[in-house]
Amino acid sequence: MSARFTVLTGGVGGAKLVDGLYRILPQNSLTAIVNTGDDFRHFGQPISPDIDTLLYTLSGKSNQALGWGREGETWNFMAALKSLGGEDWFNLGDGDLALHVLRGMALSAGEPLSGIIARFAEAWDLQLSILPMTDDAVATWVETDEGLLPFQRYFVERQCAPKVQAVRFEGAAEAVPAPGVVAAIMDCDTVLVAPSNPWLSVDPLLAIPQIRKALESTKAPVIAVSPLVEGKAVKGPTAKLMDELGLEVTNHSIAAHYGNLLDGLVVHNKDEAPQSVAIARTDTLMKSPKDRERVARTVLALAAECRR
């Protein structure tokens, strides 16, 4: 039986690692379990930012200049919306909108999100399993010095400016993992945690009791890639958020956050690393496809060492 690999992911950095793994692993040996705590409704449409970023990245449709959305996007919908006084803090491109409309129609017809995403992946001939963490509603909320904010208001509209006091995941305690999620963790040879923001992109998955239990119980090594490079976040508010939560912006804090779930950690070059887990080093900046493949090979090599 061929080896199976499962990666927990969210955001742009996570999508880059999944892309690197997808490029070097045999077809249909990889499962990506994706954060849906960022999901929300906008203009009546259901938006799944992390899932869509992954779909666009793996299919070669991602916008390289913006780092999000589709390549060659047009913005006629947003221009017409703005002319009528509509909110324009969250941009929806014309091509991007097609995904949301189709998803909304399918959800209204009673189809689960997991089934919809599987159809999208099949339509673009993606040879891996992309699973939302749950088909249930889970919403990330951020407690800030400006009050309680839904994630996208904090992240996009306010550009992460408010000071974070805590993060909560409404609905997570009652949520059931999407079909295949627990099996993907329990039955694989390696579990990987992408260099996504641990508190905003990975914690929503860990907040679902059956997912955390599976990670605690799996016999597969669990290997994470640190989102820190020379004490800073490559993209997004990771370092700022850690500082606001009273944590040192170090790989020690990253490892401590994942605790006994973690067997190994990949860190950037000569960055300081904890002694509590196995360590591998590489340049974790993923600017090109070759960079993504290099990081993916480093992660898999560390996992192989941890299995010995």
N, C-alpha and C positions, 0 to 999 in steps of 0.2 A: 504494500500500500504506500502510495507516495506521501511525502510529508505535507502537512497542512499548517498554514500560518494565519494568525488572526491579529489584526491591528486595531487598537482603539484610537479614534481620531476625531479631530474637529479643526476648523479653520484652514488658513492657507498653508501654514507650516506642516500641518498634518497631511494635507493633500499632497504636498511635495514628497514626503516620505513614502506615502502609499504609491505614488507614481514611480519612485525609485524601486520599490519592491516589485511592483507590477511589471517593470521592465526586465527584471532579472529572474523572477520565479516562473516555474511552469504555469501554463494556463490553468485556470480554475483551481489553483492551490491556495489562493489568498482570499480571505474574508475581511472586509472593513466594516467595523461597527462604529456608527457615526453619531455624534452628539446631535440631539434635536431640541436641547434646552433653549437654543437661540431661535427656534421656529416661532413665527407669529403671523397674524393676519394684517395685511396692509391693503387698503382700498378693496377690502372684501376678499382678497386672494391669499391663500396659504403659502407663506414663504418658508423655505427650508434652506437657509444660507449655507450651512456646512455641507449638507448633502449635495447641493447644486454646485458648490465649489469643487467638490470631489468629482462629480460627473463631468464638469467642464474640463478639469485638469487631465483626467484620464483619457478623455476623448479628443484631446488636442484642441478644444474649443475655448480655453480660458484666455482672458484678456491679459496679455503679458505686461502691457504698460500700466494698467490700473491695478493689477494684482487680484482683481475680482471680476465677476461677470464674464460676458462672452466677447471673443475677438470679433472685430468688425461690427460692433454693436451700433445701432442707431437709436435716437432718443426722441422720436416724434411723439410718442405717448406722453412722456414727461413734459415736453414743451406745451402740448395741448392742455395737459392737466394744470400746469402752472398758470397758463393764460386764463383759466377759469377759477383761480384762487386756491387750487389744491396744494396740500403740503408737498414740499419737494426735498425734505431732508433725507429720504431714503430713495435712491434712484432705482428705477426699474426700466431696463432697456427693452426695446421692442422684441428682440429675440428671446431675452430672458423671460419676458412676460408670457410667452407661449407655454413654458414649463409650469408656471404658476396657474394659468387658466386650466390646463389639462389636469393638473393635480387637484385643483378645486372641484372640477366636474366629477372626477373619479371619487374623491372623498364624499361628495354630496350623494353619489350613487351607492355609498356604503362600502367602497373598496378600502382596505387598510393601506396605510402609507407604505408598508413594506412591499406590498404587491405592486403598488404604483411605481416605486423606485426600481424594482426588478424589471418592470416593463421598459422604463426609460433606459436602463443599462443594456437591456437586450436590443433595443432599437438602435443604440450606438455601438453594438457589437463589442461590449466590454466583457472580457472573459474572467470575471471574478464575482464574488458575492458582495453586494453593498447592502448592508442592513441598517436601518434606523435603530437606535438603541431600544425604542419602544414604539408601538402604534398608539399608545395612550398620550394624553396631553401632559407634558411637563414643561414648565416655564421657568427660566432663570430670571430672578429679580435681584437687584443690587441695592443694598442699604447704603446710602451715601449721606454726606453732609448737606445735600439738597433734598433729602427725603428718599423714599422708596421709589426706584425707577425700574421699569421693565428693561430687559437687557438691551434691546436695540435702541431705546431712547438714550441709555447710558453710553453705549458703544459707538453708535453712528451719529445720532443727533447732537449729543454733548461731547463727542470725541474723547470719551474717557476722562473728561476734566474733573468731574466731581470726585471728592475723596471717598474711597470705599471703606465702609465699616464692617460689612459682612455680605455674604452671598447666600441666597437661598434658592431652592429648587422646588417650586410648588407642584404638587402632584407626584413627585418622585417616589415617595414612600409607598404610595398605592399602585404605582405603575408596574406593569408586567413587561418583561423583556419581549421584544418582537420575536416572532418564530425564527428559530435557528440561532439566536444570539447565545444562549447558554451552551448549546451544543458546540458552537464554534469555539468557545473558550475552553470547555472541558475536554474536547476531543482533538485539539490541535497539538502540534509538536512545539510551537513557540507562540507566546503572546507578546505583542509589541505595543508599546505606548508611544504614540507620535509626539514630536516636540510641540504639542499644542499647549495652550495655557492650562496648567493643571487645575486652577481654581475655577475657570470659566468654561473650559471646553472638555476637560476630562472628568471633573467632579460630578457633572450631571449624570454621567454613566455610573459612577461609583455610588451615587445617591439612590440608585435603584437596588433594593435589597438583594434580589436574585442575581444581579450582575456582580455585585461585590462578593457575594457568597461563592459564586463560580470562580472568581479570581483567587479567592482564599483557598479554594479546594483543588484547583487544577494542578495536575502534575507537571504541566509544561512550565519552563522558565518564563518569567515575566521580565522583559527588558524594556527600559524607557530610554528615550533620547531627550537630553536636557534642552529646554528652550532658551537657555542662557548662553551667551557668547561674550566672554570677557566681562562678565558681571552685568550684562545688559540683555534686553530682549531684542531679538532680530526684528520683530514686528509686533505691534500691539502693546497692551498695557501690563505685561507680566511683571516687569521689574517695579513699575510704579505701584501696582496693586500689592506686591509683596511688601514693599516699604510701608504702605499705608496700613497693612494688617500687622505691622510690627515684626516682620520677618527679615532676617538677613538675606540679601539678594545673592545667594550662593547655591552651589550644587548640593551642599549639605542640607539646605532647606528643602530643595526639590526632593531629595531622597527621603528626608524625614516626613515629608508630606505624604508620600506613597507608603511609607512604613513597611510593614511586613509583607505587603503585596509584591514588593520589588526584589528581584534577584540580581539585576545588573543595570548599569547606567552608562550610556555613551555620552561623553563630554567633549567640549571643543578643545582640541589641541592640548595646551598646557594649563588649562583652567584647573583650579583646585578641585579635588574630588573627595567624596567621603570614603571612609574605609569600611563602611557597614555593608556594602554591596560590591560585586565584581564590577570592574571599570574597563572601558575601552575608550581610546582617544582617536579622533579624526577631526578634520575641518568640517564642522557641522553646518556651515553656511551652504545652502543649496541653491546656487544661482543658475545652474545649468543642468540638463539631463544627466550628464556625467557625474556632477556633484551628487545628485539624488541617488544614483546607482552606487557611488562610493559609500555614502552614509548607510544605505540599505545593506551593503555587503558587510560593513563594520558591525551593524546591529546583529545580523544573522551569525557572524563569526562569534560574537560574544555569547549569543544564545547557545551555540554549539558547545562552547567551553563550559557553560553552566550546566549543560545536560550530561557532561562526562562524570 
